């Protein structure tokens, strides 16, 4: 092994030098993450408005309660006719013409002019609005006229109630048109001493410059200089006229220093976006903040996984902030388990959720406050190219480990690869980053495992002490090799766009599979011949150097001419069975990999994860401390004890762990310190588990030898 390393010392310098360069590339990211330690909890007004009638308290009481609990900002949507009619605290009713005609005695309750319009109506989308306070009708009519180019309506009054017939025609979305902020709702928030985060829901077809100007004026009326701009709906405001709206919106945001807010998708892969949003982000110099929206399926995790209260909701919010760079927590009222209508109304439950979340986040060195956008992180072209050259050198080393190459061909391949990396960076600026990261993530751990296999090829029986030492040192060196791969892989993508998930890494499963295949090939080449008693014959008949491949093919052909023995069939069948089992395990492993898991994880495992997460700085991954590290130690132990075939299957677990170490750092949205903490815990716990298993095997071995000696 030492001789092989010396023979390729130049390539090793390039490959390991790239790791040093990668570490330098990670420094700006680490500094940006260190400075980005502020989060803010933003309560959703509409959610608490749905919960309040069930609680026996009005919204003013709940707003005071939220403020006393530490919440400083409340998100408030502009009202629509539909939302006003559905709000129990607003004295406004809205009926669609079709529904109104079906109700008994409807024409006797309405003014004559409104009745005539209803009878003449040809559209089921037309509506009648009833306001029981005069000022409310003025507010609705004024805002409808401000936001629509043309409004066909009839107004009337009867018995102190004002009525409005609105002709919608073919516009089925008119009831959902955002009109502005209901004054009493604004008073609830501001009267409690909190700030309004204004939100609107644009609707295509009613979303021109008239609407945008009205929205911005409405925003300024409740918060002249909002810290955040958090869009809703499927389009940006004003984008029926995109060019004019883009310039107006960009100017408005720039003058106030307002940051764009993007919400993580409900599958935790990327962010919600809108046409024109990426251009807006670029022109605002990346002034963007990531938010976690508490989706329904999280909102009703009350008493989930055997907990007694909102513990699993807290876990979800905590992970979003700590592990996924979400800095705004969009808080909703707690729904009862699997319900979309029944709320948990006990203030103590809500207080526990807030205090426990804040306590855990403070334990990670984070604090509440107004969030500022993350510092921009960009990687230099030259450093990325040097990293690519190192990855190419590692790939050539990997090839040389399997098939010897003359030095001239080694350097020709390295030079050609370096030129290809340079060309890809020029032609495919973004795609080359992914290619480089994928390549490094496959090559470095594969090279680490092949080096281990080459080292173990000549391993001889040794004392228990030496085996213990070699198992621990070999494990630590392999983990160090995996960390080199992780650093090189992460450095290629350590930029703001990936840290905030504007761009998402999508080659995780590929990088999980290929190194396992390389391990299997290496085992077949380096260890299996010795275990089958064929190594000396291969050295004699095949050798190395020029023509080795042809000599191997001829030798293998002669072997195929031998008569088949029964024990070969039995061993072959057993190997096929074990391979099938390993394949099923592999399919299960791949299905569990990534964020969108096709396999449901048991509640027991999830609760174990939650407990580890709360006790430690970061939860070690189960694939690493339960499988990877112990299997790595066992693989070395079994090989030194000259076990046959079993080391191959244990080695599959080792390969899974090695790829998992790399995969930990591919979550670019997750801070670097968490990746190193996870790895440290995995090594520590895995070392203890592996040592315990080896101790048991040594005891069994000693007892067996003692029993056999007595028989003799």
C-alpha positions in Angstrom: 0.0 0.0 0.0 2.8 2.4 0.9 4.6 1.6 -2.3 1.4 2.3 -4.3 1.0 5.7 -2.6 4.6 6.6 -3.3 4.2 5.6 -7.0 1.4 8.2 -7.4 2.6 10.9 -5.0 1.9 13.7 -7.6 -1.8 12.7 -8.0 -2.1 12.5 -4.2 -0.8 16.0 -3.8 -3.4 17.3 -6.3 -6.3 15.3 -4.7 -5.5 16.3 -1.1 -4.6 19.8 -2.1 -8.1 20.2 -3.5 -9.4 19.3 -0.1 -7.4 22.2 1.4 -8.7 24.5 -1.3 -12.3 23.3 -0.5 -11.8 24.1 3.2 -10.7 27.7 2.2 -13.8 28.0 0.0 -16.0 27.1 2.9 -14.8 29.9 5.1 -17.1 32.6 3.7 -20.0 30.3 4.1 -19.1 29.6 7.7 -18.8 33.3 8.4 -22.2 34.0 6.8 -23.8 31.3 8.9 -22.2 32.6 12.0 -23.6 36.0 11.5 -27.1 34.7 10.6 -28.4 33.8 14.1 -31.6 35.9 14.3 -35.1 34.5 13.8 -38.5 35.9 14.2 -41.9 34.3 15.0 -44.7 35.8 12.9 -48.2 34.9 14.0 -50.9 34.5 11.3 -53.9 36.7 12.2 -56.4 34.7 10.1 -55.5 31.4 11.8 -56.1 32.9 15.3 -59.3 34.5 14.0 -60.6 31.1 13.2 -59.6 29.7 16.6 -60.8 32.7 18.7 -64.6 31.9 18.6 -63.9 28.4 19.9 -61.8 29.8 22.8 -64.3 32.2 24.4 -61.9 35.2 23.8 -62.0 37.8 21.2 -59.1 38.7 18.8 -58.0 41.7 20.9 -57.4 39.3 23.9 -55.4 36.9 21.7 -53.3 39.7 20.2 -52.5 40.9 23.7 -51.6 37.4 24.7 -49.3 36.8 21.7 -47.5 40.1 22.5 -47.0 39.1 26.1 -45.6 35.8 24.9 -42.9 37.5 22.9 -44.4 37.8 19.4 -43.7 41.2 17.8 -45.1 40.8 14.3 -48.5 39.5 13.0 -49.1 38.7 9.4 -52.4 40.2 8.1 -53.9 39.5 4.8 -55.9 42.1 2.9 -59.6 41.2 3.2 -61.8 40.0 0.4 -65.6 39.9 0.4 -65.4 36.1 1.0 -63.1 36.4 4.0 -65.2 39.2 5.5 -68.3 37.1 5.3 -66.5 34.1 6.9 -65.2 36.1 9.8 -67.3 35.7 12.9 -66.2 39.2 14.3 -67.0 41.2 11.1 -70.7 42.4 10.6 -70.7 41.7 6.8 -72.7 39.1 4.9 -72.1 38.1 1.2 -74.5 35.9 -0.8 -74.1 34.6 -4.3 -77.2 35.1 -6.4 -77.7 31.4 -7.0 -77.6 30.6 -3.3 -79.8 33.6 -2.4 -82.6 32.6 -4.8 -82.8 29.2 -3.1 -83.5 30.7 0.4 -87.1 31.1 1.5 -88.4 34.7 1.6 -85.2 36.2 0.3 -87.0 38.9 -1.8 -88.9 40.1 1.3 -85.7 40.9 3.2 -84.0 43.0 0.5 -84.6 46.4 -0.9 -86.7 46.5 -4.1 -83.8 47.8 -6.3 -81.5 44.9 -5.1 -84.3 42.4 -5.7 -84.7 43.6 -9.3 -81.0 43.2 -9.9 -81.0 39.7 -8.5 -84.0 38.7 -10.7 -82.3 40.2 -13.8 -79.0 38.5 -13.0 -77.6 36.1 -15.6 -74.5 35.1 -13.8 -74.1 32.8 -10.8 -71.1 34.8 -9.7 -73.0 38.0 -9.1 -73.4 38.8 -5.4 -75.2 40.7 -2.8 -73.3 42.3 0.1 -75.1 43.4 3.4 -73.3 45.7 5.8 -75.0 46.4 9.2 -72.8 49.4 9.9 -72.8 52.3 7.4 -69.0 52.9 7.4 -68.3 49.3 6.5 -70.2 49.7 3.2 -68.2 52.9 2.4 -65.0 51.0 3.0 -66.0 48.1 0.7 -67.3 50.3 -2.1 -64.3 52.6 -2.0 -61.8 49.7 -2.2 -63.7 47.9 -5.0 -63.5 51.1 -7.1 -59.8 51.6 -6.3 -58.8 48.2 -7.6 -61.2 47.5 -10.5 -61.1 49.4 -13.8 -64.9 49.1 -14.1 -67.5 48.2 -11.4 -71.2 47.5 -12.1 -73.1 47.8 -8.9 -76.3 49.0 -7.3 -76.5 50.3 -3.7 -79.6 50.5 -1.5 -80.5 50.8 2.2 -83.3 49.3 4.3 -84.0 49.3 8.0 -80.5 50.7 8.8 -78.7 48.0 6.7 -76.9 48.9 3.6 -77.0 46.5 0.6 -74.8 46.3 -2.5 -75.4 44.3 -5.6 -72.2 43.6 -7.5 -72.3 42.3 -11.0 -69.4 39.9 -11.5 -70.2 38.6 -15.0 -67.9 35.8 -15.9 -65.4 36.7 -13.1 -65.7 33.8 -10.7 -62.8 35.2 -8.6 -64.3 38.6 -7.7 -65.3 37.4 -4.2 -61.6 36.6 -3.6 -60.3 40.0 -4.8 -58.1 41.6 -2.0 -59.6 44.9 -1.0 -57.5 46.2 1.9 -57.0 45.8 5.6 -60.1 45.8 7.8 -59.6 48.7 10.3 -60.6 46.7 13.4 -58.1 43.9 12.5 -55.3 46.5 12.2 -56.4 48.0 15.5 -56.3 44.5 17.2 -52.6 44.1 16.2 -51.3 47.6 16.7 -53.4 48.1 19.8 -51.5 45.2 21.4 -48.2 46.9 20.5 -47.2 44.6 17.6 -46.2 45.3 14.0 -48.3 44.4 11.0 -46.7 42.3 8.3 -49.0 43.2 5.3 -49.9 40.5 2.8 -52.1 40.4 -0.2 -53.3 37.6 -2.6 -53.1 38.8 -6.2 -55.4 37.1 -8.8 -54.5 37.0 -12.4 -57.0 39.0 -14.5 -57.5 41.6 -11.8 -53.8 42.2 -11.2 -52.7 45.2 -13.2 -51.0 48.4 -12.2 -54.2 49.8 -10.7 -54.3 46.8 -8.3 -50.5 47.1 -7.5 -50.7 50.8 -6.7 -53.7 50.3 -4.5 -51.9 47.4 -2.7 -48.8 49.4 -2.0 -50.8 52.3 -0.7 -52.7 49.9 1.5 -49.4 48.4 2.8 -48.1 51.9 3.6 -51.2 52.7 5.6 -50.5 49.9 8.1 -46.7 49.7 8.0 -44.8 52.5 6.1 -41.5 50.6 6.1 -42.2 46.9 6.4 -39.1 44.7 7.1 -40.4 41.9 4.9 -42.4 41.5 1.7 -44.2 38.1 1.8 -46.2 37.4 -1.3 -49.1 35.0 -1.4 -51.2 33.5 -4.3 -49.8 32.4 -7.6 -48.6 35.7 -9.1 -46.7 38.8 -8.0 -48.8 42.0 -7.5 -49.4 43.9 -10.7 -48.0 41.2 -13.0 -50.9 41.4 -15.5 -48.6 44.2 -16.7 -45.2 42.6 -15.8 -42.7 45.2 -17.0 -44.3 48.2 -15.4 -45.2 46.3 -12.2 -41.6 44.9 -11.9 -40.1 48.4 -12.0 -42.7 49.8 -9.6 -42.3 46.9 -7.1 -38.5 47.0 -7.3 -38.4 50.7 -6.6 -40.8 50.4 -3.7 -38.8 47.6 -2.1 -35.5 49.4 -2.7 -36.6 52.7 -1.2 -37.6 51.0 2.1 -34.9 48.3 2.3 -37.6 45.7 2.5 -36.4 42.1 2.1 -38.3 39.5 0.0 -39.6 36.5 1.9 -39.8 33.1 0.3 -41.5 30.1 2.0 -40.2 26.6 1.9 -42.4 24.2 0.0 -44.4 21.7 2.0 -42.2 18.8 0.8 -39.1 20.7 2.1 -37.6 20.8 -1.4 -36.9 24.3 -2.6 -39.1 27.4 -2.2 -42.4 28.7 -3.5 -41.8 31.1 -6.3 -43.7 33.2 -8.9 -43.0 34.4 -12.5 -40.5 37.3 -12.3 -39.5 36.5 -8.7 -35.9 35.3 -9.5 -35.3 38.5 -11.5 -36.6 40.5 -8.6 -34.2 38.7 -6.2 -31.2 39.3 -8.4 -31.9 43.0 -8.8 -32.3 43.4 -5.0 -28.8 41.9 -4.6 -30.1 38.8 -2.9 -32.0 40.6 -0.2 -34.1 37.5 0.6 -35.2 35.8 3.8 -36.4 32.2 4.0 -39.6 31.4 5.9 -41.2 28.3 7.3 -44.9 28.2 6.7 -46.7 26.0 9.2 -48.6 23.8 6.8 -51.8 22.0 7.8 -50.2 18.6 8.2 -47.8 20.2 10.8 -50.5 22.4 12.4 -52.5 19.4 13.6 -49.7 17.4 15.1 -51.1 17.8 18.5 -50.4 14.7 20.8 -48.5 13.2 17.8 -46.2 10.1 18.1 -47.4 9.5 21.6 -46.6 13.0 22.9 -49.0 14.8 25.2 -49.1 18.2 23.5 -47.5 20.2 20.7 -44.0 18.6 21.0 -43.9 17.4 17.4 -45.0 20.8 16.1 -42.1 22.3 18.1 -39.8 19.8 16.6 -40.9 20.8 13.1 -40.5 24.5 13.7 -37.1 24.0 15.4 -35.7 21.9 12.6 -36.8 24.5 10.0 -34.9 27.3 11.8 -31.8 25.4 12.8 -31.3 22.9 10.0 -32.8 24.6 6.9 -32.0 28.3 7.2 -35.6 29.4 7.7 -35.5 32.6 9.7 -39.2 33.6 9.7 -41.5 31.1 11.5 -45.0 31.6 10.2 -46.9 30.5 13.3 -50.5 29.2 13.1 -53.0 28.3 15.9 -52.8 24.7 17.0 -55.3 22.3 15.3 -56.6 19.2 17.1 -55.2 15.9 15.8 -56.2 15.3 12.1 -58.7 18.1 12.2 -58.9 21.2 10.0 -61.6 22.9 12.0 -61.3 22.1 15.7 -58.6 24.1 17.5 -56.7 23.6 20.8 -57.8 26.7 22.7 -55.9 26.3 25.9 -53.6 29.3 26.2 -51.2 27.1 28.3 -50.7 24.8 25.3 -49.8 27.7 23.0 -47.6 29.2 25.7 -45.7 25.9 26.0 -45.2 25.8 22.3 -43.6 29.3 22.2 -41.5 29.1 25.3 -40.2 25.6 24.5 -39.3 26.6 20.9 -37.5 29.7 22.1 -35.6 27.8 24.7 -34.4 25.2 22.2 -33.4 27.9 19.7 -31.5 29.9 22.3 -29.6 26.7 23.1 -28.3 26.8 19.5 -27.1 30.4 20.1 -30.0 32.0 18.2 -32.1 35.0 19.4 -35.3 36.7 18.4 -35.4 40.0 16.5 -35.9 41.5 13.1 -34.2 39.3 10.6 -31.7 40.6 8.1 -30.9 38.8 4.8 -28.0 36.4 4.9 -24.6 37.7 3.7 -24.0 36.9 0.0 -21.7 34.0 -0.6 -20.1 33.4 -4.0 -17.2 31.1 -4.9 -14.3 32.3 -7.0 -13.8 30.8 -10.5 -10.2 29.9 -10.0 -10.7 28.1 -6.7 -13.5 26.1 -8.1 -11.4 25.1 -11.1 -8.5 24.0 -8.8 -11.0 22.0 -6.8 -12.1 20.4 -10.1 -8.5 19.5 -11.0 -8.1 17.8 -7.6 -11.3 15.8 -8.2 -10.0 14.7 -11.6 -6.7 13.6 -9.9 -8.7 11.6 -7.4 -10.6 10.0 -10.2 -7.4 9.0 -11.9 -6.1 7.6 -8.7 -9.3 5.6 -8.4 -8.7 4.2 -11.9 -5.1 3.3 -11.0 -6.3 1.5 -7.9 -8.3 -0.8 -10.1 -6.2 -0.9 -13.2 -2.5 0.1 -13.4 -1.7 3.0 -15.8 1.7 4.2 -16.9 2.7 7.6 -15.5 2.4 9.2 -18.9 -1.2 8.1 -19.3 -2.0 9.2 -15.7 -0.9 12.8 -16.4 -2.5 12.9 -19.8 -5.8 11.9 -18.3 -5.4 14.4 -15.5 -4.5 17.2 -17.9 -7.4 16.4 -20.2 -9.8 16.2 -17.3 -8.6 19.6 -16.0 -9.3 21.1 -19.5 -12.8 19.5 -19.5 -13.5 21.0 -16.1 -12.4 24.5 -17.4 -14.6 24.1 -20.5 -17.6 23.0 -18.5 -17.3 26.0 -16.2 -17.3 28.4 -19.1 -20.0 26.7 -21.1 -22.2 25.5 -18.2 -21.6 27.9 -15.3 -24.4 26.4 -13.1 -24.4 22.9 -14.4 -20.6 22.5 -13.8 -21.1 23.2 -10.1 -23.4 20.2 -9.8 -21.2 18.0 -12.0 -18.2 18.9 -9.8 -20.0 18.3 -6.6 -21.4 14.9 -7.8 -18.0 13.9 -9.1 -16.2 14.7 -5.8 -19.0 13.0 -3.8 -18.5 9.8 -5.8 -14.7 9.7 -6.3 -13.4 10.6 -2.8 -15.3 8.1 -0.7 -14.8 5.4 -3.4 -11.0 6.1 -3.3 -11.0 5.9 0.5 -12.7 2.5 0.5 -10.4 1.1 -2.3 -7.4 2.2 -0.3 -8.7 0.3 2.7 -9.3 -2.8 0.6 -5.8 -2.6 -0.8 -4.4 -2.3 2.7 -6.4 -5.3 4.0 -5.4 -7.5 1.0 -2.1 -8.3 2.6 -3.4 -8.4 6.2 -2.2 -11.4 8.2 -3.5 -12.8 11.5 -2.5 -10.7 14.5 -3.0 -10.4 18.2 -6.2 -9.1 19.7 -4.6 -5.8 20.7 -3.3 -5.1 17.2 -6.7 -6.0 15.7 -8.5 -3.7 18.1 -6.0 -0.9 17.2 -6.2 -1.4 13.4 -10.0 -1.5 13.6 -10.2 1.8 15.4 -7.4 3.5 13.4 -8.7 2.2 10.1 -12.2 3.4 10.9 -10.9 6.9 11.8 -8.8 7.1 8.6 -11.8 6.1 6.5 -14.1 8.6 8.2 -11.4 11.2 7.6 -11.4 10.3 3.9 -15.2 10.6 3.9 -14.9 14.1 5.5 -12.4 15.1 2.8 -15.1 14.0 0.3 -17.7 15.9 2.2 -15.7 19.1 2.3 -14.9 18.9 -1.4 -18.5 18.2 -2.3 -20.0 20.9 -0.2 -17.5 23.6 -1.3 -18.6 23.4 -4.9 -22.2 24.4 -4.0 -21.6 26.6 -1.0 -23.3 29.7 -2.4 -26.3 31.7 -1.2 -28.5 30.3 -3.9 -28.0 26.7 -2.6 -28.0 27.8 1.1 -31.4 29.4 0.7 -32.5 26.6 -1.7 -33.2 28.7 -4.8 -31.3 25.9 -6.4 -31.7 22.4 -5.1 -29.2 19.5 -5.2 -30.9 16.6 -6.9 -28.3 13.8 -7.3 -28.4 12.4 -3.7 -29.5 8.9 -4.7 -27.0 8.6 -7.5 -24.2 9.5 -5.0 -25.5 6.9 -2.6 -25.4 4.1 -5.1 -22.2 4.4 -7.1 -19.7 4.3 -4.3 -21.3 1.1 -3.1 -20.8 -0.4 -6.5 -17.1 0.7 -6.5 -16.7 -1.0 -3.1 -18.2 -4.3 -4.5 -15.9 -4.1 -7.5 -12.9 -3.5 -5.2 -13.8 -6.4 -3.0 -14.1 -8.7 -6.0 -10.6 -7.6 -7.2 -8.6 -7.3 -4.0 -10.1 -9.6 -1.2 -12.3 -12.3 -2.8 -9.5 -14.1 -4.6 -7.6 -14.4 -1.3 -10.6 -15.7 0.5 -11.3 -18.3 -2.2 -7.6 -19.4 -2.3 -7.0 -18.0 -5.8 -4.6 -15.2 -5.0 -1.4 -17.0 -5.5 -2.6 -18.6 -8.7 -3.7 -15.3 -10.0 -0.4 -13.7 -9.2 1.4 -16.5 -11.0 -0.9 -16.9 -14.0 -2.0 -13.3 -14.5 0.4 -10.9 -12.7 0.3 -7.2 -13.6 1.5 -4.8 -16.2 1.0 -5.0 -20.0 -1.2 -7.8 -21.1 -2.6 -8.6 -17.7 -6.2 -8.2 -18.8 -5.7 -10.7 -21.7 -4.0 -13.2 -19.4 -6.9 -12.9 -16.9 -9.5 -13.6 -19.6 -7.6 -16.7 -20.7 -7.2 -17.9 -17.1 -10.9 -17.3 -16.4 -11.8 -19.2 -19.6 -9.8 -22.2 -18.5 -11.5 -22.1 -15.1 -14.9 -22.3 -16.8 -13.9 -25.6 -18.4 -13.6 -27.3 -15.0 -16.4 -29.8 -14.0 -19.1 -28.3 -11.8 -19.0 -29.6 -8.2 -22.1 -29.8 -6.0 -20.6 -27.6 -3.3 -20.1 -24.9 -5.9 -23.8 -25.0 -6.7 -24.7 -24.9 -3.0 -22.4 -22.0 -2.3 -23.5 -20.2 -5.5 -27.2 -20.6 -4.5 -26.4 -19.3 -1.0 -24.5 -16.3 -2.5 -27.4 -15.6 -4.8 -29.8 -15.7 -1.9 -27.7 -13.3 0.2 -27.3 -11.0 -2.8 -31.1 -10.9 -3.2 -31.5 -10.0 0.5 -28.8 -7.4 0.1 -30.7 -6.0 -3.0 -34.0 -5.7 -1.0 -32.1 -4.0 1.8 -30.6 -1.7 -0.8 -33.9 -0.8 -2.3 -35.3 0.0 1.2 -32.2 2.1 1.9 -32.6 4.1 -1.3 -36.3 4.6 -0.7 -35.4 6.1 2.7 -32.8 8.4 1.2 -33.6 12.1 0.6 -36.3 14.4 1.8 -39.2 12.9 -0.2 -39.3 9.5 1.5 -41.4 6.7 -0.1 -41.0 4.6 3.0 -42.7 5.6 6.2 -40.4 5.8 9.2 -41.7 4.2 12.4 -43.0 6.4 15.2 -40.4 4.7 17.6 -37.5 5.7 15.3 -38.8 9.2 14.9 -39.1 9.6 18.7 -35.6 8.3 19.1 -34.4 10.9 16.6 -36.3 13.7 18.5 -34.8 12.7 21.8 -31.2 12.7 20.3 -32.0 16.0 18.7 -32.9 17.6 22.0 -30.1 16.1 24.0 -27.3 16.8 21.5 -26.1 19.8 19.4 -27.2 17.8 16.4 -28.8 14.4 15.9 -26.3 11.9 14.4 -27.7 10.0 11.5 -28.8 6.5 12.2 -27.1 5.2 8.9 -23.8 6.4 10.4 -23.7 5.5 14.1 -25.9 2.4 13.9 -24.6 1.0 10.6 -21.7 2.8 9.0 -19.1 3.1 11.7 -19.8 -0.2 13.5 -19.7 -2.1 10.1 -16.5 -0.4 9.2 -14.8 -1.6 12.4 -16.3 -5.1 12.0 -15.2 -5.2 8.4 -11.6 -4.6 9.4 -11.9 -7.0 12.3 -13.4 -9.8 10.2 -10.8 -9.4 7.5 -7.9 -9.5 10.1 -9.5 -12.6 11.6 -9.7 -14.1 8.1 -13.5 -14.6 7.9 -14.8 -15.7 4.5 -17.5 -13.9 2.5 -19.3 -12.4 5.6 -17.0 -9.3 5.4 -18.4 -8.5 2.0 -22.0 -8.1 3.4 -20.7 -6.2 6.4 -18.7 -4.0 4.0 -22.0 -3.0 2.3 -23.0 -1.4 5.6 -19.6 0.3 5.7 -20.1 1.7 2.2 -23.6 3.0 3.2 -22.0 4.8 6.1 -19.3 6.4 4.0 -21.8 7.8 1.5 -23.9 9.0 4.4 -21.1 11.0 5.8 -20.8 12.8 2.4 -24.6 13.1 2.1 -24.7 14.9 5.5 -22.8 17.9 4.0 -24.8 17.9 0.8 -27.7 19.5 2.7 -26.2 22.9 1.8 -29.2 24.7 3.6 -28.0 23.1 6.9 -25.1 25.0 8.7 -21.7 23.5 8.5 -21.3 23.2 12.3 -24.3 20.8 12.4 -22.6 18.6 9.8 -19.4 18.3 11.8 -21.3 17.8 15.0 -23.4 15.0 13.5 -20.2 13.3 12.2 -18.5 13.6 15.6 -21.4 12.1 17.4 -21.8 9.4 14.8 -18.1 8.4 15.2 -18.3 8.4 19.0 -21.5 6.4 19.3 -20.5 4.1 16.4 -17.1 3.5 18.0 -18.8 2.4 21.2 -21.3 0.1 19.4 -18.6 -1.3 17.1 -16.2 -1.9 20.1 -19.0 -3.7 22.0 -19.8 -6.0 19.1 -16.1 -6.8 18.5 -15.8 -7.5 22.3 -18.7 -10.0 22.1 -17.2 -11.7 19.0 -13.8 -12.0 20.8 -15.5 -13.5 23.9 -17.4 -16.0 21.7 -14.1 -16.8 19.9 -12.3 -17.3 23.1 -15.0 -19.6 24.5 -15.1 -21.6 21.3 -11.4 -22.1 21.3 -11.5 -23.2 24.9 -14.3 -25.7 24.3 -12.4 -27.1 21.3 -9.2 -27.4 23.3 -11.0 -29.5 25.9 -12.4 -31.8 23.2 -8.9 -32.5 22.0 
